[in-house]
Structure formats: C-alpha cells, structure tokens
C-alpha cells in the first residue's frame, strides 16, 4: 500500500494531465459518435433503399472490425492522403466506432415508438421533419438514454487504446511508468483508480440527466 501511495503522489501531476487528455478524447469521440449515430439511425429508418444500404454498410464495417485496427488505420493507413495527429486520429476513430453502436441504439428507440403518433401529428398539419423534431426525437432520446450512457462509458474506457499511436493518455502514462520504475502492479493500479473516478463522474452525469427527464415528464403530465 505504501508503494501505491508513493507512486500516486509522485505521478499525480502527470496522471492529472493524462486524465485531461482522456477526457478530451472522450468528449470529442462522444460528439462525433452522437452526430454520426443520429445521422445513420435516420438513414436506417428512412424509406430510401440507398440510405439504408449506406447505413448498413457503415454499421457492418465498423462493428465488424476491432477498434484498435480503426485507430491504426486513421493514423498510419491514410497518412499518404491525410496526416492526422495522434490525438485527432484517436478521437475520430473513437467517434466513428461509437457512432455505429449509437445508430443501432437510436434506430431501435425510434422504431419502438408507436407509428400512430407520427400519423396523428401529420393529421394535425405537421410535416415529417416537424413530427420527428417535436414528437419522435424527444421520446427516442429518453428511451435510449440508459443505453447511450453505457455506450459512452465504454467509449471512455476504450480511449485507452490510443496508446498504440503514442497519445499521452492515462494508460500510455501507466505503461511508461511501469517500464521506468518496474512497478507494474502499482502503476496499473493507480491508472485503474483514475479510470474509475472518470467512469463514476460520467455515470453520475447521465443519472442526473435521466432524473431531470423524469421530472420534466411528470411536470408535463401534471
């Protein structure tokens, strides 16, 4: 225990900086993933066979290949055409990977809503776009929020894979510390603590969002 406390205090500044990088990777990946997920979910539920095919191709490719391969491809594989920094290659890869799972989650939420609500909104003079924005999207988001929360926590933990392209996040720093000090157990134990704190933080945020939506729903009913 003394070794763990000593390593924690000695590496606090470094791990704090690495935690900021991990959070930045997660936030960028979250924004990219949420955007792509919504777009391709809409493609999947559209009446266009072309858009359905494009969405199906994207989801199949992304879900069928390892994230570490996708990160390496964006950093090394396309360097002849576009040169991305390690951070942006990792963040975009995390977003693209997450987007495929968000798309399926959001698609399922949209399709779980009674089609009669869409038909009723159209009978009131709403366009399809207005119906989706005012009726379908809010309900789909509430339904999918727990699953989305879990997916984004997975995204946070998956950010550790960007160590393969040299990004100085938590796991990368733990690897370097373990190699330099030969304190493998202590280094990865401390790294695990930092990940645990971040996961608890994200879990709390999503739980607060769920409670807020429940309150808003009860207010609307009353």
Beta strands, then each sheet from edge to edge (+ up, - down):
end
